[in-house]
Amino acid sequence: MMAAENLRALFVDELRDIYDAEKQLVKALPKIVKAAESQALKGAFEDHLEITRAHVGRLEEVFKLLNTAARGKKCEGMEGLIEEGNTVIQEMEGSVRDAALIASAQKVEHYEIASYGTLATFAEVLEMDDAKDLLGQTLDEEKDADEKLTQIALRINSEADESEERDGDEKELVAASSSRPSGRSQGKNTRSTSARSGRR
């Protein structure tokens, strides 16, 4: 790929990157919604799916302002983040999975916040006020989504920690029980010894 020859070309290139990123998210979010256990988290992901669809449409408006075809280029950054989320779904469960899903989702939000912040700045320098407003609106929504996830995480992380402690206690009890001889066996051994002693 040739390097962008000026700021406008770089602006278009970055728009295409985030356009593909948002479309990847639209496809990935339904699976994440299904994997979440917490109803609050499911709701947050469902809301963000609708918001993400709106972001795609908003980007298409920006492309129109530039008289440029709305098309994406493969966003490898978002692809990697989504793959990380898929690994979480496969390898974890319960409140721990929810905590990990939030962590993955916030990485996505921070990626988008950085992208939209940069694009809004480019639009300002290029004196494209309408594009700046559209991108700034999306930037604000990404920040709101990140904050909402943080608030949900405060409860989810505590639940995950308590779940881990309960699992640890149960494992200790099982280990202690399996290593301790049962009372019935001890009594039987005692009686056998006494009987042998009496016969002597």
Rosetta constraint file for C-alpha pairs under 8 A:
AtomPair CA 4 CA 9 HARMONIC 5.24 0.50
AtomPair CA 4 CA 10 HARMONIC 5.13 0.50
AtomPair CA 4 CA 13 HARMONIC 7.60 0.50
AtomPair CA 5 CA 9 HARMONIC 6.24 0.50
AtomPair CA 5 CA 10 HARMONIC 7.47 0.50
AtomPair CA 6 CA 10 HARMONIC 6.33 0.50
AtomPair CA 7 CA 11 HARMONIC 5.97 0.50
AtomPair CA 7 CA 122 HARMONIC 7.41 0.50
AtomPair CA 7 CA 126 HARMONIC 7.90 0.50
AtomPair CA 8 CA 12 HARMONIC 6.31 0.50
AtomPair CA 8 CA 126 HARMONIC 7.24 0.50
AtomPair CA 9 CA 13 HARMONIC 6.18 0.50
AtomPair CA 10 CA 14 HARMONIC 6.14 0.50
AtomPair CA 11 CA 15 HARMONIC 6.16 0.50
AtomPair CA 11 CA 119 HARMONIC 6.58 0.50
AtomPair CA 11 CA 122 HARMONIC 6.42 0.50
AtomPair CA 11 CA 123 HARMONIC 7.68 0.50
AtomPair CA 12 CA 16 HARMONIC 6.25 0.50
AtomPair CA 13 CA 17 HARMONIC 6.42 0.50
AtomPair CA 13 CA 73 HARMONIC 7.99 0.50
AtomPair CA 14 CA 18 HARMONIC 6.37 0.50
AtomPair CA 14 CA 115 HARMONIC 7.71 0.50
AtomPair CA 14 CA 119 HARMONIC 7.24 0.50
AtomPair CA 15 CA 19 HARMONIC 5.94 0.50
AtomPair CA 15 CA 59 HARMONIC 7.45 0.50
AtomPair CA 15 CA 72 HARMONIC 7.75 0.50
AtomPair CA 15 CA 119 HARMONIC 7.34 0.50
AtomPair CA 16 CA 20 HARMONIC 6.25 0.50
AtomPair CA 16 CA 70 HARMONIC 7.60 0.50
AtomPair CA 16 CA 71 HARMONIC 6.10 0.50
AtomPair CA 16 CA 72 HARMONIC 4.16 0.50
AtomPair CA 16 CA 73 HARMONIC 5.41 0.50
AtomPair CA 17 CA 21 HARMONIC 6.29 0.50
AtomPair CA 17 CA 72 HARMONIC 5.90 0.50
AtomPair CA 17 CA 73 HARMONIC 5.35 0.50
AtomPair CA 17 CA 74 HARMONIC 6.53 0.50
AtomPair CA 17 CA 75 HARMONIC 5.25 0.50
AtomPair CA 18 CA 22 HARMONIC 6.07 0.50
AtomPair CA 18 CA 72 HARMONIC 7.62 0.50
AtomPair CA 18 CA 75 HARMONIC 7.05 0.50
AtomPair CA 18 CA 112 HARMONIC 7.57 0.50
AtomPair CA 18 CA 115 HARMONIC 7.02 0.50
AtomPair CA 19 CA 23 HARMONIC 6.38 0.50
AtomPair CA 19 CA 56 HARMONIC 6.44 0.50
AtomPair CA 19 CA 59 HARMONIC 6.65 0.50
AtomPair CA 19 CA 71 HARMONIC 7.30 0.50
AtomPair CA 19 CA 72 HARMONIC 5.42 0.50
AtomPair CA 19 CA 73 HARMONIC 7.86 0.50
AtomPair CA 20 CA 24 HARMONIC 6.15 0.50
AtomPair CA 20 CA 71 HARMONIC 7.72 0.50
AtomPair CA 20 CA 72 HARMONIC 4.68 0.50
AtomPair CA 20 CA 73 HARMONIC 6.02 0.50
AtomPair CA 20 CA 74 HARMONIC 6.12 0.50
AtomPair CA 20 CA 75 HARMONIC 5.92 0.50
AtomPair CA 21 CA 25 HARMONIC 6.34 0.50
AtomPair CA 21 CA 74 HARMONIC 7.78 0.50
AtomPair CA 21 CA 75 HARMONIC 5.58 0.50
AtomPair CA 21 CA 78 HARMONIC 5.51 0.50
AtomPair CA 21 CA 79 HARMONIC 7.59 0.50
AtomPair CA 22 CA 26 HARMONIC 6.34 0.50
AtomPair CA 22 CA 52 HARMONIC 6.41 0.50
AtomPair CA 22 CA 53 HARMONIC 7.76 0.50
AtomPair CA 22 CA 55 HARMONIC 7.22 0.50
AtomPair CA 22 CA 56 HARMONIC 6.22 0.50
AtomPair CA 23 CA 27 HARMONIC 6.62 0.50
AtomPair CA 23 CA 53 HARMONIC 7.90 0.50
AtomPair CA 23 CA 56 HARMONIC 6.87 0.50
AtomPair CA 24 CA 28 HARMONIC 6.24 0.50
AtomPair CA 24 CA 78 HARMONIC 7.49 0.50
AtomPair CA 24 CA 79 HARMONIC 7.43 0.50
AtomPair CA 25 CA 29 HARMONIC 5.78 0.50
AtomPair CA 25 CA 49 HARMONIC 7.83 0.50
AtomPair CA 25 CA 52 HARMONIC 7.36 0.50
AtomPair CA 25 CA 82 HARMONIC 7.75 0.50
AtomPair CA 26 CA 30 HARMONIC 7.67 0.50
AtomPair CA 26 CA 49 HARMONIC 6.18 0.50
AtomPair CA 26 CA 52 HARMONIC 6.48 0.50
AtomPair CA 26 CA 53 HARMONIC 6.57 0.50
AtomPair CA 28 CA 32 HARMONIC 6.72 0.50
AtomPair CA 28 CA 82 HARMONIC 7.11 0.50
AtomPair CA 29 CA 33 HARMONIC 6.09 0.50
AtomPair CA 29 CA 45 HARMONIC 6.90 0.50
AtomPair CA 29 CA 46 HARMONIC 7.71 0.50
AtomPair CA 29 CA 49 HARMONIC 6.19 0.50
AtomPair CA 30 CA 34 HARMONIC 6.32 0.50
AtomPair CA 30 CA 46 HARMONIC 7.61 0.50
AtomPair CA 30 CA 49 HARMONIC 7.66 0.50
AtomPair CA 31 CA 35 HARMONIC 6.27 0.50
AtomPair CA 32 CA 36 HARMONIC 6.30 0.50
AtomPair CA 32 CA 45 HARMONIC 7.38 0.50
AtomPair CA 32 CA 85 HARMONIC 7.90 0.50
AtomPair CA 32 CA 89 HARMONIC 7.79 0.50
AtomPair CA 32 CA 101 HARMONIC 7.79 0.50
AtomPair CA 33 CA 41 HARMONIC 7.92 0.50
AtomPair CA 33 CA 42 HARMONIC 5.13 0.50
AtomPair CA 33 CA 43 HARMONIC 7.89 0.50
AtomPair CA 33 CA 45 HARMONIC 5.69 0.50
AtomPair CA 33 CA 46 HARMONIC 6.39 0.50
AtomPair CA 34 CA 42 HARMONIC 7.40 0.50
AtomPair CA 35 CA 89 HARMONIC 6.41 0.50
AtomPair CA 36 CA 41 HARMONIC 6.45 0.50
AtomPair CA 36 CA 42 HARMONIC 5.64 0.50
AtomPair CA 36 CA 97 HARMONIC 7.50 0.50
AtomPair CA 36 CA 98 HARMONIC 5.72 0.50
AtomPair CA 36 CA 101 HARMONIC 7.56 0.50
AtomPair CA 37 CA 41 HARMONIC 7.45 0.50
AtomPair CA 37 CA 42 HARMONIC 7.12 0.50
AtomPair CA 37 CA 94 HARMONIC 6.35 0.50
AtomPair CA 37 CA 95 HARMONIC 7.00 0.50
AtomPair CA 37 CA 98 HARMONIC 6.52 0.50
AtomPair CA 38 CA 42 HARMONIC 6.19 0.50
AtomPair CA 38 CA 95 HARMONIC 7.56 0.50
AtomPair CA 38 CA 98 HARMONIC 7.07 0.50
AtomPair CA 39 CA 43 HARMONIC 6.08 0.50
AtomPair CA 40 CA 44 HARMONIC 6.25 0.50
AtomPair CA 40 CA 152 HARMONIC 7.25 0.50
AtomPair CA 41 CA 45 HARMONIC 6.23 0.50
AtomPair CA 41 CA 98 HARMONIC 7.68 0.50
AtomPair CA 41 CA 149 HARMONIC 7.85 0.50
AtomPair CA 41 CA 152 HARMONIC 6.91 0.50
AtomPair CA 42 CA 46 HARMONIC 6.11 0.50
AtomPair CA 43 CA 47 HARMONIC 6.09 0.50
AtomPair CA 44 CA 48 HARMONIC 6.16 0.50
AtomPair CA 44 CA 148 HARMONIC 7.69 0.50
AtomPair CA 44 CA 149 HARMONIC 7.55 0.50
AtomPair CA 45 CA 49 HARMONIC 6.19 0.50
AtomPair CA 46 CA 50 HARMONIC 6.75 0.50
AtomPair CA 47 CA 51 HARMONIC 6.35 0.50
AtomPair CA 48 CA 52 HARMONIC 5.84 0.50
AtomPair CA 48 CA 145 HARMONIC 7.33 0.50
AtomPair CA 49 CA 53 HARMONIC 6.37 0.50
AtomPair CA 50 CA 54 HARMONIC 6.50 0.50
AtomPair CA 51 CA 55 HARMONIC 6.28 0.50
AtomPair CA 52 CA 56 HARMONIC 6.39 0.50
AtomPair CA 53 CA 57 HARMONIC 6.55 0.50
AtomPair CA 54 CA 58 HARMONIC 6.15 0.50
AtomPair CA 55 CA 59 HARMONIC 6.16 0.50
AtomPair CA 55 CA 138 HARMONIC 6.49 0.50
AtomPair CA 56 CA 60 HARMONIC 6.40 0.50
AtomPair CA 57 CA 61 HARMONIC 6.48 0.50
AtomPair CA 58 CA 62 HARMONIC 6.54 0.50
AtomPair CA 58 CA 134 HARMONIC 6.57 0.50
AtomPair CA 58 CA 135 HARMONIC 7.82 0.50
AtomPair CA 59 CA 63 HARMONIC 6.35 0.50
AtomPair CA 59 CA 70 HARMONIC 7.95 0.50
AtomPair CA 59 CA 134 HARMONIC 7.92 0.50
AtomPair CA 59 CA 135 HARMONIC 7.75 0.50
AtomPair CA 60 CA 64 HARMONIC 6.34 0.50
AtomPair CA 60 CA 70 HARMONIC 5.68 0.50
AtomPair CA 61 CA 65 HARMONIC 6.40 0.50
AtomPair CA 62 CA 66 HARMONIC 6.44 0.50
AtomPair CA 62 CA 131 HARMONIC 5.52 0.50
AtomPair CA 62 CA 134 HARMONIC 7.38 0.50
AtomPair CA 63 CA 67 HARMONIC 6.19 0.50
AtomPair CA 63 CA 68 HARMONIC 5.20 0.50
AtomPair CA 63 CA 69 HARMONIC 6.32 0.50
AtomPair CA 63 CA 70 HARMONIC 5.58 0.50
AtomPair CA 64 CA 68 HARMONIC 6.04 0.50
AtomPair CA 64 CA 69 HARMONIC 7.34 0.50
AtomPair CA 64 CA 70 HARMONIC 7.65 0.50
AtomPair CA 65 CA 131 HARMONIC 7.18 0.50
AtomPair CA 75 CA 79 HARMONIC 6.34 0.50
AtomPair CA 76 CA 80 HARMONIC 6.16 0.50
AtomPair CA 77 CA 81 HARMONIC 6.46 0.50
AtomPair CA 78 CA 82 HARMONIC 6.11 0.50
AtomPair CA 78 CA 108 HARMONIC 7.19 0.50
AtomPair CA 79 CA 83 HARMONIC 6.21 0.50
AtomPair CA 80 CA 84 HARMONIC 6.25 0.50
AtomPair CA 81 CA 85 HARMONIC 6.44 0.50
AtomPair CA 81 CA 104 HARMONIC 7.01 0.50
AtomPair CA 81 CA 107 HARMONIC 7.38 0.50
AtomPair CA 81 CA 108 HARMONIC 6.58 0.50
AtomPair CA 82 CA 86 HARMONIC 6.32 0.50
AtomPair CA 83 CA 87 HARMONIC 6.36 0.50
AtomPair CA 84 CA 88 HARMONIC 6.50 0.50
AtomPair CA 84 CA 104 HARMONIC 7.09 0.50
AtomPair CA 85 CA 89 HARMONIC 6.44 0.50
AtomPair CA 85 CA 101 HARMONIC 6.43 0.50
AtomPair CA 85 CA 104 HARMONIC 5.79 0.50
AtomPair CA 85 CA 105 HARMONIC 7.80 0.50
AtomPair CA 86 CA 90 HARMONIC 6.38 0.50
AtomPair CA 87 CA 91 HARMONIC 6.08 0.50
AtomPair CA 88 CA 92 HARMONIC 5.69 0.50
AtomPair CA 88 CA 97 HARMONIC 6.54 0.50
AtomPair CA 88 CA 100 HARMONIC 6.56 0.50
AtomPair CA 88 CA 101 HARMONIC 6.79 0.50
AtomPair CA 89 CA 93 HARMONIC 7.36 0.50
AtomPair CA 89 CA 97 HARMONIC 6.83 0.50
AtomPair CA 89 CA 101 HARMONIC 7.79 0.50
AtomPair CA 92 CA 96 HARMONIC 6.72 0.50
AtomPair CA 92 CA 97 HARMONIC 4.92 0.50
AtomPair CA 93 CA 97 HARMONIC 4.66 0.50
AtomPair CA 93 CA 98 HARMONIC 7.61 0.50
AtomPair CA 94 CA 98 HARMONIC 6.55 0.50
AtomPair CA 94 CA 160 HARMONIC 7.91 0.50
AtomPair CA 95 CA 99 HARMONIC 6.17 0.50
AtomPair CA 95 CA 156 HARMONIC 6.34 0.50
AtomPair CA 95 CA 157 HARMONIC 7.60 0.50
AtomPair CA 95 CA 159 HARMONIC 6.28 0.50
AtomPair CA 95 CA 160 HARMONIC 4.87 0.50
AtomPair CA 95 CA 163 HARMONIC 7.54 0.50
AtomPair CA 96 CA 100 HARMONIC 6.25 0.50
AtomPair CA 96 CA 157 HARMONIC 7.54 0.50
AtomPair CA 96 CA 160 HARMONIC 4.85 0.50
AtomPair CA 96 CA 161 HARMONIC 7.95 0.50
AtomPair CA 97 CA 101 HARMONIC 6.02 0.50
AtomPair CA 98 CA 102 HARMONIC 6.24 0.50
AtomPair CA 98 CA 156 HARMONIC 6.90 0.50
AtomPair CA 99 CA 103 HARMONIC 6.39 0.50
AtomPair CA 99 CA 153 HARMONIC 6.57 0.50
AtomPair CA 99 CA 156 HARMONIC 5.92 0.50
AtomPair CA 99 CA 157 HARMONIC 5.70 0.50
AtomPair CA 99 CA 160 HARMONIC 6.99 0.50
AtomPair CA 100 CA 104 HARMONIC 6.23 0.50
AtomPair CA 101 CA 105 HARMONIC 6.00 0.50
AtomPair CA 102 CA 106 HARMONIC 6.04 0.50
AtomPair CA 102 CA 149 HARMONIC 6.48 0.50
AtomPair CA 102 CA 153 HARMONIC 6.80 0.50
AtomPair CA 103 CA 107 HARMONIC 6.41 0.50
AtomPair CA 104 CA 108 HARMONIC 6.53 0.50
AtomPair CA 105 CA 109 HARMONIC 6.28 0.50
AtomPair CA 106 CA 110 HARMONIC 6.08 0.50
AtomPair CA 106 CA 146 HARMONIC 5.98 0.50
AtomPair CA 106 CA 149 HARMONIC 7.19 0.50
AtomPair CA 107 CA 111 HARMONIC 6.22 0.50
AtomPair CA 108 CA 112 HARMONIC 6.27 0.50
AtomPair CA 109 CA 113 HARMONIC 5.99 0.50
AtomPair CA 109 CA 142 HARMONIC 6.10 0.50
AtomPair CA 109 CA 143 HARMONIC 7.44 0.50
AtomPair CA 109 CA 145 HARMONIC 7.44 0.50
AtomPair CA 109 CA 146 HARMONIC 5.99 0.50
AtomPair CA 110 CA 114 HARMONIC 6.14 0.50
AtomPair CA 110 CA 146 HARMONIC 7.72 0.50
AtomPair CA 111 CA 115 HARMONIC 6.27 0.50
AtomPair CA 112 CA 116 HARMONIC 5.98 0.50
AtomPair CA 112 CA 139 HARMONIC 7.78 0.50
AtomPair CA 112 CA 142 HARMONIC 6.99 0.50
AtomPair CA 113 CA 117 HARMONIC 5.86 0.50
AtomPair CA 113 CA 139 HARMONIC 5.88 0.50
AtomPair CA 113 CA 142 HARMONIC 6.14 0.50
AtomPair CA 113 CA 143 HARMONIC 6.77 0.50
AtomPair CA 114 CA 118 HARMONIC 6.17 0.50
AtomPair CA 115 CA 119 HARMONIC 6.21 0.50
AtomPair CA 116 CA 120 HARMONIC 5.96 0.50
AtomPair CA 116 CA 135 HARMONIC 6.12 0.50
AtomPair CA 116 CA 136 HARMONIC 7.20 0.50
AtomPair CA 116 CA 138 HARMONIC 7.23 0.50
AtomPair CA 116 CA 139 HARMONIC 5.48 0.50
AtomPair CA 117 CA 121 HARMONIC 6.30 0.50
AtomPair CA 117 CA 135 HARMONIC 7.91 0.50
AtomPair CA 117 CA 136 HARMONIC 7.41 0.50
AtomPair CA 117 CA 139 HARMONIC 6.44 0.50
AtomPair CA 118 CA 122 HARMONIC 6.24 0.50
AtomPair CA 119 CA 123 HARMONIC 6.14 0.50
AtomPair CA 119 CA 132 HARMONIC 7.75 0.50
AtomPair CA 119 CA 135 HARMONIC 6.98 0.50
AtomPair CA 120 CA 124 HARMONIC 6.24 0.50
AtomPair CA 120 CA 131 HARMONIC 7.51 0.50
AtomPair CA 120 CA 132 HARMONIC 4.87 0.50
AtomPair CA 120 CA 133 HARMONIC 7.72 0.50
AtomPair CA 120 CA 135 HARMONIC 5.52 0.50
AtomPair CA 120 CA 136 HARMONIC 5.97 0.50
AtomPair CA 121 CA 125 HARMONIC 6.34 0.50
AtomPair CA 121 CA 132 HARMONIC 7.45 0.50
AtomPair CA 122 CA 126 HARMONIC 6.13 0.50
AtomPair CA 123 CA 127 HARMONIC 6.04 0.50
AtomPair CA 123 CA 128 HARMONIC 5.07 0.50
AtomPair CA 123 CA 129 HARMONIC 6.84 0.50
AtomPair CA 123 CA 131 HARMONIC 6.19 0.50
AtomPair CA 123 CA 132 HARMONIC 5.12 0.50
AtomPair CA 124 CA 128 HARMONIC 5.94 0.50
AtomPair CA 124 CA 129 HARMONIC 6.39 0.50
AtomPair CA 124 CA 132 HARMONIC 6.00 0.50
AtomPair CA 128 CA 132 HARMONIC 6.15 0.50
AtomPair CA 129 CA 133 HARMONIC 6.17 0.50
AtomPair CA 130 CA 134 HARMONIC 6.37 0.50
AtomPair CA 131 CA 135 HARMONIC 6.11 0.50
AtomPair CA 132 CA 136 HARMONIC 5.84 0.50
AtomPair CA 133 CA 137 HARMONIC 6.11 0.50
AtomPair CA 134 CA 138 HARMONIC 6.58 0.50
AtomPair CA 135 CA 139 HARMONIC 6.13 0.50
AtomPair CA 136 CA 140 HARMONIC 6.22 0.50
AtomPair CA 137 CA 141 HARMONIC 6.43 0.50
AtomPair CA 138 CA 142 HARMONIC 6.22 0.50
AtomPair CA 139 CA 143 HARMONIC 6.36 0.50
AtomPair CA 140 CA 144 HARMONIC 6.23 0.50
AtomPair CA 141 CA 145 HARMONIC 6.15 0.50
AtomPair CA 142 CA 146 HARMONIC 6.24 0.50
AtomPair CA 143 CA 147 HARMONIC 6.28 0.50
AtomPair CA 144 CA 148 HARMONIC 6.18 0.50
AtomPair CA 145 CA 149 HARMONIC 6.26 0.50
AtomPair CA 146 CA 150 HARMONIC 6.30 0.50
AtomPair CA 147 CA 151 HARMONIC 6.38 0.50
AtomPair CA 148 CA 152 HARMONIC 6.40 0.50
AtomPair CA 149 CA 153 HARMONIC 5.99 0.50
AtomPair CA 150 CA 154 HARMONIC 6.52 0.50
AtomPair CA 151 CA 155 HARMONIC 7.51 0.50
AtomPair CA 152 CA 156 HARMONIC 6.31 0.50
AtomPair CA 153 CA 157 HARMONIC 5.54 0.50
AtomPair CA 154 CA 158 HARMONIC 6.63 0.50
AtomPair CA 155 CA 159 HARMONIC 6.35 0.50
AtomPair CA 156 CA 160 HARMONIC 6.15 0.50
AtomPair CA 157 CA 161 HARMONIC 6.17 0.50
AtomPair CA 158 CA 162 HARMONIC 6.20 0.50
AtomPair CA 159 CA 163 HARMONIC 6.04 0.50
AtomPair CA 160 CA 164 HARMONIC 6.22 0.50
AtomPair CA 161 CA 165 HARMONIC 6.34 0.50
AtomPair CA 162 CA 166 HARMONIC 6.23 0.50
AtomPair CA 163 CA 167 HARMONIC 6.18 0.50
AtomPair CA 164 CA 168 HARMONIC 6.14 0.50
AtomPair CA 165 CA 169 HARMONIC 6.21 0.50
AtomPair CA 166 CA 170 HARMONIC 6.17 0.50
AtomPair CA 167 CA 171 HARMONIC 6.20 0.50
AtomPair CA 168 CA 172 HARMONIC 6.27 0.50
AtomPair CA 169 CA 173 HARMONIC 6.26 0.50
AtomPair CA 170 CA 174 HARMONIC 6.23 0.50
AtomPair CA 171 CA 175 HARMONIC 6.10 0.50
AtomPair CA 172 CA 176 HARMONIC 6.07 0.50
AtomPair CA 173 CA 177 HARMONIC 6.03 0.50
AtomPair CA 174 CA 178 HARMONIC 6.13 0.50
AtomPair CA 175 CA 179 HARMONIC 6.31 0.50
AtomPair CA 176 CA 180 HARMONIC 6.34 0.50
AtomPair CA 181 CA 185 HARMONIC 6.93 0.50
AtomPair CA 181 CA 186 HARMONIC 7.15 0.50
AtomPair CA 182 CA 186 HARMONIC 6.62 0.50
AtomPair CA 183 CA 187 HARMONIC 6.23 0.50
AtomPair CA 184 CA 188 HARMONIC 6.24 0.50
AtomPair CA 185 CA 189 HARMONIC 6.28 0.50
AtomPair CA 186 CA 190 HARMONIC 6.35 0.50
AtomPair CA 187 CA 191 HARMONIC 6.31 0.50
AtomPair CA 188 CA 192 HARMONIC 6.24 0.50
AtomPair CA 189 CA 193 HARMONIC 6.31 0.50
AtomPair CA 190 CA 194 HARMONIC 6.32 0.50
AtomPair CA 191 CA 195 HARMONIC 6.16 0.50
AtomPair CA 192 CA 196 HARMONIC 6.36 0.50
AtomPair CA 193 CA 197 HARMONIC 6.28 0.50
AtomPair CA 194 CA 198 HARMONIC 6.23 0.50
AtomPair CA 195 CA 199 HARMONIC 6.46 0.50
AtomPair CA 196 CA 200 HARMONIC 6.67 0.50
